[in-house]
Amino acid sequence: MSFDWDYTAPTPSDMGDHDVPPASTRLAGKRIALLVTGGIAAMKTPQIARALRRHGADVVAFASTDALRYVAREALEWACLGHVVDGLTWRAEHLSDDAPFDAYLVAPATHNTIAKMAHGIGDTLVTSALISALGRLQQGRTKVLVAPTMHGSMHNAQLVDNAKRLAGQGVHFIAPRDAYGKHNLPDTNVICTAVGRALSTSPLRGKPILVTAGPTPVPIDGVRRIVNRFRGRLGADIADELTWRGADAELLLGDGAWRPSAPMRLSIARTYDDYRDMVVARAERGLFAGIFSAGVADYRPKQVVDGKIVSGSAELPLLLEPTEKVIDMAMDAGGGMHTVAFKYLEQVTEEDLIRVASKRLDRAGLVVATRGEDTKGRAQRALMVRRDGVTPIEGKARIASAIADYLEELAAPSDTRLAAE
C-alpha cells in the first residue's frame, strides 16, 4: 500500500453525487422516518440515512433543535435527499397523514426522549411525532424502533422502567454498542437489519434455524490440523437473509480464520468434535430447520498426538478413519426439523451431480448441489434439487434467498399453502 498520493484521478463511475451503492432491495418501497434527538451521536445520522437508502428505503429526517447542534442540516438533507423537518408547521408533517411511514427510527434516542415517549409528553417536534407514531403502532399501522445512546451513569431504574413500558407497547429497542462505559450507536448494518426484522412479515419470524458453514478442522497434534478450503461465505449469506426475514437464525461457523461482517448470531466450532456436539445439542433443543452447508471433514487422524510432533522427520504417516455423519445425527435428534442438505462434487456432469444429490432426498426436503467448476469467489451456480424438480440458481445472494423462500413455504399456515397450490 502506498500512503503518498501519486495524483492519479479517481476511477470513473456512473454514480451521481447523491447516489448510494446498492446493498439489497430488502427495504424497497419502505418509508422510514429518522427521528434525530440531541445526543452527540446525532453526528452519525447521515451515515444511517444513507445505509437505509442502500437497501432501498426512502428516508425523511425529523430533527430536534438540540440535534441540529450536533449534525448539520445540510448533511442530513444531502443524505436523505430531502428537507429536514425541524418544527411543527401547518403541513402537520409529524402526523404523516398524506404519506404514512412504515417505520419510525429514533436514533440516537436520549434518556430524555425515551422518558417523554413513555409518558406521552409531546413538547417538541420529535416527541410530538412520536405520540402519533405510538398511536399508529397501537393500530398496527407502523413500527417504532429506538436506538438508545447515553453515558453509563444515565443507565438507571427510570430508563429501564420506561424502556420496558414502551417495549410492552410493541416498541423495538435496538441493543446499543457497549464501549467506554457508554451506550453507543450500533453499526449502521445492525440498525438496518433491525429495521428489516421489525418490518418483516415472513412466516419465518421467530423460527429457530441453524445454518452450518465453513470447514470443521480435525487436529493432528496440539498445533497442526487438517482443514479444507471452504470458508462459509454462502452459509453467512443464508444466515444473513434469514436474519433479515426475522428468523431466530444462528450461523455455526467452522474455524477457518474468516468471520462475516453482517450482523448475525454467530458461534464458532473450533474442531470437528466441537461441530458435531454443537449441532446435535441444538437439534435436541428443537429447530424449525437445519441448513447444513458446512464442509464437514470426512476423515480424521485415528490418533491425535498430545503436544507438538517434533519437526524434522523425513515423513509423517497419518492413519485416518471416517468421521460420523453429523447431518444424520442431527436429523435423528431433531424430530420434526426440516433439513436442507448440500452436495459438492468436482469434474462431474450436472446430470451426475443431480443423481448423487437426489439420494439425500430420502430425508432432506431440499438439496443444494454445486460443482467446483461453477464456484469462483462470489460467483456460484447451484442446482436446487427437490422431489418435484430441479431449479438452477446463479449467485450466492440468490441461492440464499431461494433457500429462505423454500423454508417460508414450509412455515406458511396450511390454508395459505393450499391456496397457493
C-alpha positions as CSV (number, residue, x, y, z in Angstrom):
1,M,0.0,0.0,0.0
2,S,1.2,3.5,-0.9
3,F,0.4,6.3,1.6
4,D,1.5,9.1,-0.7
5,W,-0.9,10.2,-3.4
6,D,0.6,10.0,-6.9
7,Y,-2.0,12.5,-8.2
8,T,-4.0,9.8,-10.1
9,A,-7.6,10.8,-10.9
10,P,-10.4,8.7,-9.4
11,T,-11.8,5.8,-11.3
12,P,-14.8,7.0,-13.4
13,S,-18.2,6.0,-12.1
14,D,-21.8,6.2,-13.2
15,M,-22.9,7.1,-9.7
16,G,-24.2,10.6,-9.0
17,D,-23.2,12.7,-6.0
18,H,-26.4,11.7,-4.1
19,D,-26.5,8.1,-5.2
20,V,-25.6,5.2,-2.8
21,P,-24.1,1.9,-3.8
22,P,-27.0,-0.6,-3.6
23,A,-26.7,-3.4,-1.0
24,S,-30.1,-5.0,-1.4
25,T,-33.7,-4.3,-2.1
26,R,-34.9,-5.5,1.2
27,L,-36.4,-2.1,2.2
28,A,-37.5,-1.1,-1.3
29,G,-40.8,0.8,-1.2
30,K,-40.5,1.3,2.6
31,R,-40.8,4.9,4.0
32,I,-38.7,5.4,7.1
33,A,-38.9,8.4,9.5
34,L,-35.4,9.0,11.0
35,L,-36.0,10.9,14.3
36,V,-32.8,12.6,15.5
37,T,-32.5,13.8,19.1
38,G,-30.0,15.9,20.9
39,G,-27.1,13.5,21.6
40,I,-23.6,13.7,20.3
41,A,-24.2,10.5,18.3
42,A,-26.5,12.6,16.1
43,M,-23.4,13.4,14.1
44,K,-23.6,9.9,12.7
45,T,-27.1,10.0,11.4
46,P,-26.3,10.9,7.8
47,Q,-24.5,7.6,7.6
48,I,-27.6,5.8,9.0
49,A,-29.8,7.5,6.4
50,R,-27.5,6.5,3.5
51,A,-27.3,3.0,4.9
52,L,-31.1,2.6,4.9
53,R,-31.2,4.0,1.4
54,R,-28.6,1.4,0.3
55,H,-31.3,-1.2,1.0
56,G,-33.9,0.7,-1.0
57,A,-35.7,2.8,1.7
58,D,-36.9,6.3,1.4
59,V,-35.8,8.3,4.4
60,V,-37.2,11.5,5.9
61,A,-35.3,13.2,8.8
62,F,-37.0,14.8,11.7
63,A,-34.5,16.7,13.9
64,S,-34.9,18.5,17.2
65,T,-33.3,21.8,17.8
66,D,-30.7,20.2,20.1
67,A,-29.9,17.5,17.4
68,L,-29.0,20.2,14.9
69,R,-26.3,21.4,17.3
70,Y,-24.5,18.1,16.6
71,V,-25.3,17.4,12.9
72,A,-25.6,19.9,10.1
73,R,-28.9,20.3,8.5
74,E,-27.3,20.3,5.0
75,A,-25.6,16.9,5.8
76,L,-28.9,15.3,6.7
77,E,-30.6,16.8,3.7
78,W,-27.9,15.6,1.4
79,A,-28.1,12.1,3.0
80,C,-31.9,11.9,2.9
81,L,-32.4,13.7,-0.5
82,G,-35.0,16.0,1.1
83,H,-35.9,18.7,3.5
84,V,-35.2,18.1,7.2
85,V,-38.4,18.6,9.3
86,D,-37.4,20.7,12.3
87,G,-40.6,22.3,13.5
88,L,-44.4,22.0,13.8
89,T,-46.0,23.6,10.7
90,W,-49.4,23.8,9.1
91,R,-48.4,20.8,7.0
92,A,-48.5,18.6,10.1
93,E,-45.6,16.5,9.0
94,H,-45.4,15.0,12.4
95,L,-48.8,13.3,11.7
96,S,-47.7,12.0,8.3
97,D,-51.3,11.6,7.1
98,D,-50.6,12.2,3.4
99,A,-47.5,9.9,3.3
100,P,-47.5,7.4,6.2
101,F,-44.3,5.9,7.4
102,D,-43.7,2.2,7.5
103,A,-41.3,2.7,10.5
104,Y,-40.1,5.3,12.8
105,L,-36.4,5.0,13.9
106,V,-35.3,7.1,16.8
107,A,-31.5,7.3,16.5
108,P,-29.9,8.5,18.7
109,A,-32.5,8.2,21.4
110,T,-31.6,10.2,24.6
111,H,-32.7,9.3,28.1
112,N,-34.9,12.4,28.0
113,T,-36.7,11.4,24.7
114,I,-37.3,7.8,26.0
115,A,-38.8,9.2,29.2
116,K,-41.1,11.5,27.2
117,M,-42.1,8.7,24.9
118,A,-43.1,6.5,27.8
119,H,-45.2,9.2,29.5
120,G,-46.8,10.8,26.5
121,I,-45.1,14.2,26.6
122,G,-45.0,15.9,23.2
123,D,-43.3,19.2,23.8
124,T,-41.0,19.2,20.7
125,L,-41.3,18.2,17.1
126,V,-39.7,14.8,17.7
127,T,-41.8,13.9,20.7
128,S,-45.0,15.1,19.0
129,A,-44.2,12.9,16.0
130,L,-43.6,10.0,18.4
131,I,-47.0,10.4,20.0
132,S,-48.5,10.0,16.6
133,A,-46.1,7.1,15.9
134,L,-47.1,5.2,19.0
135,G,-50.8,5.7,18.1
136,R,-50.2,4.2,14.7
137,L,-48.2,1.4,16.3
138,Q,-51.1,0.6,18.6
139,Q,-53.4,0.5,15.5
140,G,-50.9,-1.9,13.7
141,R,-50.1,0.7,11.0
142,T,-46.3,1.2,11.7
143,K,-43.3,0.0,13.6
144,V,-41.3,2.1,16.1
145,L,-37.6,1.4,16.8
146,V,-35.4,3.1,19.3
147,A,-31.6,3.2,19.4
148,P,-30.6,4.4,22.9
149,T,-27.3,6.2,23.4
150,M,-26.1,7.8,26.6
151,H,-23.4,7.9,29.3
152,G,-23.3,4.9,31.6
153,S,-24.2,7.0,34.6
154,M,-27.6,7.7,33.0
155,H,-28.5,4.0,32.8
156,N,-30.8,3.9,35.8
157,A,-34.0,2.3,37.0
158,Q,-36.1,5.0,35.3
159,L,-34.5,4.3,32.0
160,V,-35.2,0.5,32.4
161,D,-38.7,1.1,33.5
162,N,-39.5,3.4,30.7
163,A,-37.9,1.1,28.1
164,K,-39.9,-1.9,29.4
165,R,-43.1,0.1,29.4
166,L,-42.5,1.1,25.7
167,A,-41.4,-2.5,24.8
168,G,-44.7,-3.7,26.2
169,Q,-46.5,-1.5,23.7
170,G,-44.5,-3.0,20.8
171,V,-41.6,-0.6,20.5
172,H,-38.4,-2.3,19.4
173,F,-35.2,-1.4,21.3
174,I,-32.0,-1.9,19.3
175,A,-29.2,-3.1,21.5
176,P,-26.6,-0.4,21.9
177,R,-23.0,-1.0,21.3
178,D,-21.3,-1.3,24.7
179,A,-18.0,0.6,24.8
180,Y,-16.1,3.1,27.0
181,G,-18.8,2.9,29.7
182,K,-21.5,4.2,27.4
183,H,-24.4,3.1,25.4
184,N,-23.3,3.9,21.8
185,L,-25.0,3.7,18.5
186,P,-24.5,0.3,16.9
187,D,-23.0,-0.2,13.5
188,T,-25.3,1.0,10.7
189,N,-25.6,-2.6,9.4
190,V,-27.1,-3.6,12.7
191,I,-29.5,-0.7,12.6
192,C,-30.6,-1.5,9.0
193,T,-31.1,-5.2,9.9
194,A,-33.1,-4.3,13.0
195,V,-35.4,-2.2,10.8
196,G,-35.8,-5.0,8.3
197,R,-36.6,-7.5,11.0
198,A,-39.2,-5.2,12.5
199,L,-40.9,-4.8,9.1
200,S,-40.7,-8.4,8.1
201,T,-44.0,-10.3,7.6
202,S,-42.2,-13.5,6.9
203,P,-43.7,-16.7,8.4
204,L,-40.1,-17.4,9.5
205,R,-40.3,-14.7,12.2
206,G,-39.1,-16.2,15.4
207,K,-38.4,-19.6,14.0
208,P,-35.2,-21.2,15.3
209,I,-32.9,-22.1,12.4
210,L,-29.4,-23.4,12.4
211,V,-27.1,-22.7,9.5
212,T,-23.7,-24.5,9.4
213,A,-20.8,-23.3,7.3
214,G,-17.1,-23.4,6.8
215,P,-14.6,-26.2,7.5
216,T,-14.5,-28.5,10.5
217,P,-10.8,-28.9,11.3
218,V,-9.5,-32.2,12.7
219,P,-6.4,-32.0,14.8
220,I,-3.2,-33.9,14.1
221,D,-1.5,-32.8,17.3
222,G,-1.8,-29.8,19.6
223,V,-0.6,-27.4,16.9
224,R,-1.3,-28.9,13.5
225,R,-4.7,-29.7,11.9
226,I,-6.3,-30.9,8.7
227,V,-8.7,-28.3,7.2
228,N,-10.3,-27.8,3.8
229,R,-10.5,-24.6,1.7
230,F,-14.2,-23.8,2.4
231,R,-14.7,-20.6,4.4
232,G,-18.5,-20.5,4.8
233,R,-19.4,-17.4,2.8
234,L,-22.5,-18.9,1.3
235,G,-23.6,-20.0,4.7
236,A,-23.1,-16.5,6.0
237,D,-25.3,-15.1,3.2
238,I,-28.0,-17.6,4.1
239,A,-27.9,-16.7,7.8
240,D,-28.0,-13.0,6.9
241,E,-31.0,-13.5,4.7
242,L,-32.9,-15.4,7.4
243,T,-31.9,-12.8,10.0
244,W,-33.4,-10.0,7.9
245,R,-36.6,-12.0,7.5
246,G,-36.9,-12.2,11.3
247,A,-35.9,-15.8,11.9
248,D,-34.0,-16.7,15.1
249,A,-31.1,-17.8,12.9
250,E,-27.7,-18.9,14.2
251,L,-24.6,-19.4,12.0
252,L,-22.4,-22.2,13.3
253,L,-19.1,-21.5,11.5
254,G,-16.2,-23.8,11.4
255,D,-12.9,-22.2,12.4
256,G,-11.3,-21.0,9.2
257,A,-9.8,-17.6,10.0
258,W,-12.7,-15.8,8.4
259,R,-15.7,-14.0,10.1
260,P,-18.7,-12.5,8.4
261,S,-19.2,-8.7,8.8
262,A,-23.0,-8.8,8.6
263,P,-24.8,-8.8,11.9
264,M,-26.0,-12.2,12.9
265,R,-25.9,-14.7,15.8
266,L,-22.6,-16.4,15.4
267,S,-21.0,-19.4,17.1
268,I,-17.5,-20.9,16.2
269,A,-16.7,-24.6,16.1
270,R,-13.0,-25.0,16.6
271,T,-12.8,-28.6,15.6
272,Y,-14.9,-31.4,14.0
273,D,-15.8,-32.7,17.5
274,D,-17.0,-29.3,18.6
275,Y,-19.1,-29.0,15.5
276,R,-20.7,-32.4,15.9
277,D,-21.5,-31.8,19.6
278,M,-22.9,-28.3,19.0
279,V,-25.1,-29.4,16.0
280,V,-26.6,-32.3,17.9
281,A,-27.2,-30.2,21.0
282,R,-29.1,-27.6,19.0
283,A,-31.1,-30.2,17.2
284,E,-32.1,-31.8,20.5
285,R,-33.3,-28.4,21.8
286,G,-35.6,-28.1,18.8
287,L,-35.1,-26.5,15.4
288,F,-37.6,-25.5,12.8
289,A,-34.9,-26.1,10.2
290,G,-31.2,-27.1,9.8
291,I,-29.3,-25.9,6.8
292,F,-26.1,-27.9,6.5
293,S,-23.7,-26.1,4.2
294,A,-20.5,-26.8,6.2
295,G,-17.6,-28.5,4.5
296,V,-17.6,-31.3,7.1
297,A,-14.4,-33.4,7.5
298,D,-14.9,-36.9,6.1
299,Y,-11.8,-38.3,7.9
300,R,-9.7,-37.6,11.0
301,P,-6.5,-39.0,12.4
302,K,-7.1,-42.2,14.2
303,Q,-4.8,-41.0,17.0
304,V,-4.2,-37.3,18.0
305,V,-0.7,-36.7,19.4
306,D,-0.6,-34.7,22.7
307,G,1.6,-31.6,22.4
308,K,3.6,-31.0,19.2
309,I,5.1,-33.6,16.9
310,V,8.8,-32.9,16.7
311,S,9.7,-31.4,13.3
312,G,12.5,-32.8,11.0
313,S,11.3,-36.3,10.2
314,A,11.6,-37.3,6.6
315,E,7.9,-38.3,6.5
316,L,4.9,-38.3,8.8
317,P,2.5,-41.2,8.1
318,L,-1.1,-40.5,9.2
319,L,-3.7,-43.2,9.6
320,L,-7.2,-41.7,9.0
321,E,-10.6,-43.0,10.0
322,P,-14.1,-41.9,8.8
323,T,-16.0,-39.3,10.9
324,E,-19.6,-39.7,11.8
325,K,-22.2,-38.2,9.5
326,V,-23.3,-35.2,11.6
327,I,-26.3,-34.4,9.4
328,D,-27.7,-37.8,10.1
329,M,-27.1,-37.4,13.8
330,A,-28.8,-34.1,13.7
331,M,-31.9,-35.4,11.8
332,D,-32.1,-38.3,14.3
333,A,-32.0,-35.8,17.2
334,G,-34.1,-33.1,15.6
335,G,-37.5,-34.8,15.4
336,G,-39.6,-32.6,13.0
337,M,-36.7,-30.5,11.9
338,H,-36.8,-29.5,8.2
339,T,-33.4,-30.3,6.6
340,V,-31.6,-28.5,3.7
341,A,-28.6,-30.6,2.7
342,F,-25.7,-29.7,0.4
343,K,-23.7,-31.7,-2.1
344,Y,-20.4,-30.6,-3.7
345,L,-18.6,-32.5,-6.4
346,E,-15.9,-31.8,-8.9
347,Q,-15.4,-32.9,-12.5
348,V,-18.9,-34.4,-13.0
349,T,-21.7,-33.5,-15.3
350,E,-24.8,-31.8,-14.0
351,E,-26.8,-35.0,-14.6
352,D,-24.4,-37.0,-12.4
353,L,-24.5,-34.2,-9.8
354,I,-28.3,-34.3,-9.7
355,R,-28.3,-38.1,-9.5
356,V,-25.9,-38.1,-6.5
357,A,-27.7,-35.2,-4.8
358,S,-31.1,-36.9,-5.2
359,K,-30.1,-39.7,-2.9
360,R,-30.2,-37.3,0.0
361,L,-33.9,-36.6,-0.7
362,D,-34.6,-39.7,1.4
363,R,-34.5,-37.4,4.4
364,A,-33.9,-33.9,3.3
365,G,-36.5,-31.8,1.5
366,L,-34.0,-29.7,-0.4
367,V,-30.5,-30.5,-1.6
368,V,-28.3,-27.6,-2.8
369,A,-25.9,-29.2,-5.3
370,T,-22.9,-27.4,-6.7
371,R,-19.8,-28.3,-8.8
372,G,-16.4,-27.0,-8.2
373,E,-16.1,-25.5,-11.7
374,D,-19.2,-23.5,-11.0
375,T,-17.9,-21.8,-7.9
376,K,-15.5,-18.9,-8.1
377,G,-15.4,-16.3,-5.3
378,R,-18.8,-14.6,-5.0
379,A,-20.0,-16.3,-8.2
380,Q,-21.7,-19.6,-7.8
381,R,-24.2,-21.7,-9.7
382,A,-26.3,-24.1,-7.7
383,L,-29.0,-26.7,-8.5
384,M,-31.9,-26.7,-6.1
385,V,-32.8,-30.4,-6.1
386,R,-36.3,-31.2,-4.8
387,R,-38.6,-34.1,-5.2
388,D,-40.7,-32.0,-7.6
389,G,-37.8,-30.9,-9.8
390,V,-34.5,-29.1,-10.2
391,T,-34.1,-25.3,-10.4
392,P,-30.7,-23.7,-11.3
393,I,-29.8,-20.5,-9.3
394,E,-27.0,-18.1,-10.1
395,G,-25.2,-16.2,-7.4
396,K,-24.8,-16.7,-3.6
397,A,-27.3,-14.0,-2.7
398,R,-30.0,-15.5,-4.9
399,I,-29.2,-19.0,-3.6
400,A,-29.6,-17.7,0.0
401,S,-32.9,-16.1,-1.0
402,A,-34.2,-19.2,-2.7
403,I,-33.4,-21.3,0.4
404,A,-35.3,-18.8,2.6
405,D,-38.2,-18.8,0.1
406,Y,-38.3,-22.6,0.4
407,L,-38.4,-22.5,4.2
408,E,-41.1,-19.9,4.0
409,E,-43.3,-22.3,2.0
410,L,-42.9,-24.8,4.8
411,A,-43.6,-22.3,7.6
412,A,-46.7,-20.7,5.9
413,P,-50.0,-21.6,7.5
414,S,-51.6,-24.7,6.0
415,D,-54.5,-22.7,4.5
416,T,-52.0,-20.4,2.7
417,R,-50.2,-23.3,1.3
418,L,-53.4,-24.9,0.0
419,A,-54.4,-21.6,-1.6
420,A,-51.1,-21.3,-3.4
421,E,-51.4,-24.9,-4.7
